[in-house]
Amino acid sequence: MSHMSIEAAIKKKLGSFELDVELHSDCKRIGILGASGCGKSMTLKCIAGIETPDQGKIIVDGQTFFDRGVNVKPQKRKIGYLFQNYALFPTMTVSENIAAGLKGKREQNRQVVVRMIKKFRLEGLEDRLPGELSGGQQQRVALARIMAYEPEMILLDEPFSALDAFLKDQLQQELKQLLEGYDGTVILVSHSRDEIYRFSEELVVMDAGRTVCHGKTKDIFADPQWKEAARLTGCKNIASAQRIDSHHVCIPAWGITLTLQREIPEDIRFVGFWAHEFLPVWKSSEEDPVLWNGTLPKGIAENRIPVKVESVAELPFERKYFLQSGDGSEEICWFVQREQWELLEKMGLPEYLEIPEEKLLLLR
């Protein structure tokens, strides 16, 4: 099975909510990232045929699943759908659950089930009911049931949302390994950026029913370009920006105007800055200011914000400083990793935080 291409344009209205999303990709591992209620699951259900779009088209590997006058039934789409709660049949054993979707002869089906039990390490659990299994075992059974009928595409709908953090980590890793030998396309929907980053090569960011942006996962995380994408990928400091000219941008909330070497595009409306990328600047009366590593700041002096701490949250591996911003309207987050605490203890709090230009996100 060669991996697939997917081309989808889906419009669907539900009360006051409107889904209007586009997806074009021939990548094998696709992530859809968005806040709860933005239409991610609805998008998957339309691709799977569980829901019907009002208009649009869905073409998978050249086969039209949905278009004017065409609406292929879900069971004919060869798509495996892993629901949030795994949707196992509670009164059926593990073996029966795995066999549930198979259409072959009895002996043939039995061989498939045996193979899946082995592949998904479920030996000894064949006769148990879903209620007697752990979360991880249930997930493996649900995946084995999907893999048993050899789907051409697998859709994962927030598969880890019901689990606690420790289990989540373990199962994400496990799921990634179980899918390693699978040659079809996998689309994972999640509101967790860690999950998406770990899993997908290509990323679609959704907000309020629409596609915000689409591209290589690592590229979008490095330079989100859109306010909503920056927020969802974990940028804590996002503020409105007023472009003055091609090298100056005013950030009223931070009380500063930034001077940049690079050209500032005209459509920039916001800036973003990662909370752990600030460079502290200490100023002693005798000497020039110094940075973390003892070097002199080489940036432009005005690209700094004064440090006025409002509160501090101390976590095992980082300290989160919440600073008063220029106009007092919103806090600025500065996160300091554990290995830098010693220097802070020695030097005291810095007077300023430097904003290195290469780490500044210009956002639409």
C-alpha positions as CSV (number, residue, x, y, z in Angstrom):
1,M,0.0,0.0,0.0
2,S,1.5,3.3,-1.0
3,H,0.6,6.2,1.2
4,M,-2.3,8.4,0.2
5,S,-3.0,11.9,-0.8
6,I,-6.0,13.7,0.7
7,E,-7.8,16.7,-0.7
8,A,-10.6,18.1,1.4
9,A,-12.7,21.2,1.4
10,I,-15.5,20.9,4.0
11,K,-18.3,23.3,4.8
12,K,-20.9,22.5,7.4
13,K,-23.1,24.6,9.6
14,L,-24.2,23.5,13.1
15,G,-26.4,26.1,14.7
16,S,-24.3,29.2,14.9
17,F,-21.1,27.3,14.3
18,E,-19.7,27.1,10.8
19,L,-17.0,24.7,9.7
20,D,-15.1,25.9,6.7
21,V,-11.8,23.9,6.5
22,E,-9.4,22.9,3.8
23,L,-6.7,20.2,3.8
24,H,-4.4,19.2,0.9
25,S,-1.6,16.8,1.7
26,D,0.2,13.7,0.5
27,C,2.1,13.4,3.8
28,K,1.8,10.2,5.8
29,R,1.5,11.8,9.3
30,I,-0.7,14.8,9.5
31,G,-1.7,16.7,12.7
32,I,-4.7,19.0,13.2
33,L,-4.1,21.3,16.2
34,G,-6.8,23.6,17.7
35,A,-8.6,24.5,20.9
36,S,-11.6,22.5,22.1
37,G,-14.7,23.2,20.1
38,C,-12.9,24.5,17.0
39,G,-14.2,21.8,14.7
40,K,-11.3,19.3,14.6
41,S,-13.4,16.2,15.4
42,M,-16.1,17.3,13.1
43,T,-13.5,17.5,10.3
44,L,-12.4,13.9,11.0
45,K,-16.0,12.7,11.1
46,C,-16.7,14.2,7.7
47,I,-13.6,12.5,6.2
48,A,-14.7,9.2,7.7
49,G,-18.3,9.6,6.5
50,I,-19.8,9.6,9.9
51,E,-21.0,13.2,9.3
52,T,-22.0,14.7,6.0
53,P,-20.7,18.1,4.9
54,D,-23.3,20.6,3.6
55,Q,-21.0,21.3,0.7
56,G,-17.4,20.7,-0.5
57,K,-15.4,17.7,-1.6
58,I,-13.3,14.9,-0.1
59,I,-11.0,13.0,-2.3
60,V,-8.6,10.4,-0.9
61,D,-6.0,9.0,-3.2
62,G,-7.9,10.0,-6.3
63,Q,-11.1,8.4,-5.1
64,T,-14.0,10.8,-4.5
65,F,-15.7,10.1,-1.2
66,F,-17.8,13.2,-1.2
67,D,-18.8,15.7,-3.8
68,R,-22.0,16.9,-5.5
69,G,-24.2,13.8,-5.8
70,V,-21.4,11.5,-4.4
71,N,-21.4,10.3,-0.7
72,V,-19.6,7.0,-0.2
73,K,-20.8,5.1,2.8
74,P,-18.4,5.0,5.8
75,Q,-17.8,1.2,5.6
76,K,-16.7,1.6,2.0
77,R,-14.1,4.3,2.7
78,K,-11.5,1.9,4.2
79,I,-10.8,4.4,7.0
80,G,-10.1,3.4,10.5
81,Y,-11.4,5.8,13.2
82,L,-10.0,5.7,16.7
83,F,-12.5,7.5,19.0
84,Q,-11.6,9.4,22.1
85,N,-13.1,6.7,24.4
86,Y,-12.0,3.8,22.0
87,A,-15.7,2.8,21.5
88,L,-15.0,-0.9,22.3
89,F,-18.1,-3.2,22.6
90,P,-18.4,-3.7,26.4
91,T,-20.0,-7.2,26.3
92,M,-17.5,-8.6,23.8
93,T,-14.2,-10.1,24.6
94,V,-10.9,-8.7,23.3
95,S,-10.8,-11.3,20.5
96,E,-14.4,-10.6,19.6
97,N,-13.8,-6.9,19.5
98,I,-10.8,-7.3,17.2
99,A,-12.9,-9.6,14.9
100,A,-15.9,-7.3,14.9
101,G,-15.1,-5.5,11.5
102,L,-13.8,-8.6,9.6
103,K,-15.7,-9.9,6.6
104,G,-13.7,-13.0,5.8
105,K,-14.4,-16.7,6.5
106,R,-14.3,-17.9,10.1
107,E,-10.8,-19.5,9.9
108,Q,-9.4,-16.6,8.0
109,N,-10.7,-14.2,10.6
110,R,-9.4,-16.3,13.4
111,Q,-5.9,-16.1,11.9
112,V,-6.1,-12.3,11.6
113,V,-7.2,-12.1,15.3
114,V,-4.2,-14.3,16.4
115,R,-1.8,-12.1,14.4
116,M,-3.2,-8.9,15.9
117,I,-3.1,-10.3,19.5
118,K,0.6,-11.0,19.0
119,K,1.4,-7.7,17.2
120,F,-0.3,-5.6,19.8
121,R,1.0,-7.6,22.8
122,L,-2.4,-8.7,24.0
123,E,-1.5,-12.4,24.7
124,G,-3.4,-13.7,27.8
125,L,-6.1,-11.0,27.5
126,E,-8.1,-12.7,24.6
127,D,-11.1,-13.5,26.8
128,R,-11.3,-10.4,28.9
129,L,-13.9,-7.7,28.6
130,P,-12.9,-4.1,27.9
131,G,-14.0,-3.2,31.5
132,E,-11.3,-5.5,32.8
133,L,-8.5,-3.8,30.9
134,S,-6.3,-0.8,31.7
135,G,-6.5,2.4,29.5
136,G,-3.3,1.4,27.6
137,Q,-4.7,-2.2,26.9
138,Q,-8.0,-0.7,25.7
139,Q,-6.1,1.5,23.3
140,R,-4.2,-1.4,21.9
141,V,-7.4,-3.4,21.4
142,A,-9.0,-0.5,19.7
143,L,-6.0,-0.1,17.4
144,A,-5.8,-3.8,16.8
145,R,-9.5,-3.8,15.7
146,I,-8.8,-1.0,13.3
147,M,-5.6,-2.6,11.9
148,A,-7.3,-6.0,11.5
149,Y,-9.3,-4.8,8.5
150,E,-6.3,-3.1,6.9
151,P,-7.6,0.5,6.4
152,E,-5.9,2.8,4.0
153,M,-6.1,5.7,6.4
154,I,-6.4,6.0,10.2
155,L,-8.0,8.9,12.0
156,L,-7.0,9.5,15.6
157,D,-9.5,11.7,17.5
158,E,-7.8,13.0,20.6
159,P,-6.8,9.5,21.5
160,F,-5.1,10.5,24.8
161,S,-7.5,13.1,26.2
162,A,-8.9,10.7,28.8
163,L,-5.6,9.8,30.3
164,D,-3.4,11.2,33.1
165,A,-0.1,12.9,32.2
166,F,2.2,9.9,33.0
167,L,0.1,7.4,31.0
168,K,-0.2,9.9,28.2
169,D,3.5,10.1,27.7
170,Q,3.9,6.3,27.7
171,L,1.0,5.7,25.3
172,Q,2.0,8.4,22.9
173,Q,5.3,6.7,22.5
174,E,3.6,3.3,22.2
175,L,1.2,4.5,19.6
176,K,4.0,6.0,17.6
177,Q,5.8,2.6,17.6
178,L,2.7,0.6,16.8
179,L,2.1,2.8,13.8
180,E,5.7,2.7,12.6
181,G,5.1,-0.2,10.3
182,Y,1.8,1.2,9.0
183,D,2.2,2.6,5.5
184,G,-1.1,4.5,5.1
185,T,-1.9,8.1,6.1
186,V,-2.6,8.9,9.8
187,I,-4.4,12.1,10.8
188,L,-4.2,13.0,14.5
189,V,-6.4,15.6,16.0
190,S,-5.4,17.1,19.3
191,H,-5.3,20.3,21.4
192,S,-2.0,19.2,22.9
193,R,1.0,20.8,21.1
194,D,3.4,18.2,22.5
195,E,1.4,15.4,21.1
196,I,1.1,17.0,17.7
197,Y,4.8,18.0,17.6
198,R,5.9,14.5,18.5
199,F,3.6,12.8,16.0
200,S,3.1,14.8,12.9
201,E,5.2,15.8,9.9
202,E,2.7,18.2,8.6
203,L,0.3,20.4,10.6
204,V,-3.0,22.1,10.1
205,V,-3.8,24.8,12.7
206,M,-7.6,25.4,13.2
207,D,-9.4,28.2,14.9
208,A,-13.2,28.6,15.2
209,G,-14.0,26.3,12.4
210,R,-11.4,27.6,9.9
211,T,-7.9,26.6,8.8
212,V,-5.4,29.3,10.1
213,C,-2.4,27.8,8.4
214,H,-0.9,24.6,7.0
215,G,2.7,23.5,6.6
216,K,5.5,21.4,7.9
217,T,5.1,20.9,11.7
218,K,8.6,22.0,12.6
219,D,8.4,25.1,10.4
220,I,5.1,26.3,12.0
221,F,6.4,25.7,15.5
222,A,9.6,27.7,14.7
223,D,7.8,30.6,13.0
224,P,4.0,30.4,13.4
225,Q,3.3,33.6,11.4
226,W,-0.3,33.8,12.6
227,K,-1.4,34.9,16.1
228,E,-3.6,31.9,16.6
229,A,-0.9,29.5,15.5
230,A,1.6,31.1,17.9
231,R,-0.8,30.8,20.8
232,L,-1.6,27.2,20.0
233,T,2.1,26.3,19.6
234,G,2.8,27.6,23.1
235,C,3.9,31.2,22.7
236,K,3.0,33.0,26.0
237,N,3.8,36.6,25.1
238,I,1.6,37.9,22.3
239,A,0.8,41.6,22.0
240,S,-0.8,43.9,19.5
241,A,1.8,45.7,17.4
242,Q,1.7,48.9,15.3
243,R,4.1,49.0,12.4
244,I,5.7,52.4,12.2
245,D,8.0,51.8,9.2
246,S,9.9,48.9,7.7
247,H,12.3,48.7,10.7
248,H,10.3,50.0,13.7
249,V,7.3,48.5,15.4
250,C,5.5,49.8,18.5
251,I,4.2,47.4,21.2
252,P,1.9,49.6,23.3
253,A,1.2,46.8,25.9
254,W,5.0,46.4,26.6
255,G,5.6,50.1,26.5
256,I,8.3,49.9,23.9
257,T,9.2,50.4,20.3
258,L,11.4,47.7,18.8
259,T,14.0,48.5,16.2
260,L,14.7,45.6,13.9
261,Q,17.3,44.9,11.3
262,R,15.0,42.8,9.1
263,E,12.1,44.4,7.2
264,I,8.7,44.3,8.9
265,P,6.0,43.3,6.5
266,E,3.0,45.6,6.3
267,D,0.4,43.1,7.4
268,I,1.9,42.5,10.8
269,R,-0.6,43.1,13.6
270,F,1.0,41.3,16.5
271,V,4.3,40.2,17.9
272,G,5.0,37.1,19.9
273,F,7.9,36.1,22.1
274,W,8.7,32.8,23.7
275,A,8.8,33.1,27.5
276,H,12.2,31.3,27.8
277,E,14.0,33.3,25.2
278,F,14.5,36.6,27.0
279,L,18.1,37.6,27.8
280,P,18.5,39.2,31.2
281,V,20.6,42.3,31.4
282,W,22.2,43.4,34.6
283,K,23.4,47.0,35.0
284,S,25.9,47.8,37.6
285,S,26.9,51.4,38.2
286,E,30.5,50.9,37.2
287,E,30.3,48.6,34.2
288,D,28.4,48.2,31.0
289,P,25.4,45.8,31.3
290,V,26.0,42.1,30.9
291,L,23.9,39.1,29.8
292,W,23.4,35.5,31.0
293,N,26.8,34.3,29.7
294,G,28.7,37.4,30.8
295,T,28.9,38.9,27.4
296,L,27.9,42.4,26.5
297,P,24.5,42.8,24.8
298,K,25.0,43.3,21.1
299,G,21.4,44.0,20.3
300,I,19.8,47.4,20.0
301,A,19.5,49.0,23.4
302,E,15.9,49.9,23.2
303,N,14.8,46.3,22.5
304,R,14.5,45.8,26.3
305,I,11.8,45.8,28.8
306,P,12.4,46.8,32.4
307,V,11.9,44.0,35.0
308,K,9.0,44.7,37.4
309,V,8.0,41.4,38.9
310,E,4.4,41.0,39.9
311,S,4.5,37.3,40.9
312,V,6.6,34.2,40.7
313,A,5.6,30.6,40.3
314,E,8.2,28.1,41.4
315,L,8.1,24.7,39.6
316,P,10.6,21.8,40.0
317,F,12.4,22.6,36.7
318,E,11.6,26.2,36.0
319,R,10.6,29.5,37.6
320,K,7.9,31.5,36.0
321,Y,8.2,35.3,36.5
322,F,5.2,37.3,35.7
323,L,6.2,40.9,34.9
324,Q,4.2,44.1,34.8
325,S,4.1,45.3,31.2
326,G,4.6,48.8,30.0
327,D,1.0,49.9,30.2
328,G,0.0,47.5,32.9
329,S,-2.6,45.8,30.6
330,E,-1.2,42.4,30.6
331,E,1.6,40.4,32.2
332,I,4.8,39.4,30.4
333,C,5.9,35.9,31.1
334,W,9.6,35.1,31.6
335,F,10.4,31.4,32.3
336,V,13.8,30.6,33.7
337,Q,15.2,27.0,33.5
338,R,16.6,25.4,36.6
339,E,20.2,25.5,35.4
340,Q,20.1,29.3,35.3
341,W,18.8,29.7,38.9
342,E,22.2,29.8,40.4
343,L,23.3,32.9,38.4
344,L,20.0,34.6,39.3
345,E,20.7,34.0,43.0
346,K,24.2,35.3,42.6
347,M,23.4,38.4,40.5
348,G,19.9,39.2,41.8
349,L,17.1,40.1,39.4
350,P,18.2,41.8,36.2
351,E,17.1,45.4,35.4
352,Y,16.1,44.5,31.9
353,L,15.1,41.7,29.6
354,E,16.6,41.9,26.1
355,I,14.5,40.7,23.2
356,P,16.9,39.1,20.6
357,E,15.5,40.0,17.2
358,E,16.0,36.5,15.7
359,K,13.6,35.1,18.4
360,L,10.9,37.7,17.9
361,L,7.8,36.4,16.0
362,L,6.1,38.8,13.6
363,L,2.4,37.7,13.4
364,R,-0.6,38.4,11.3
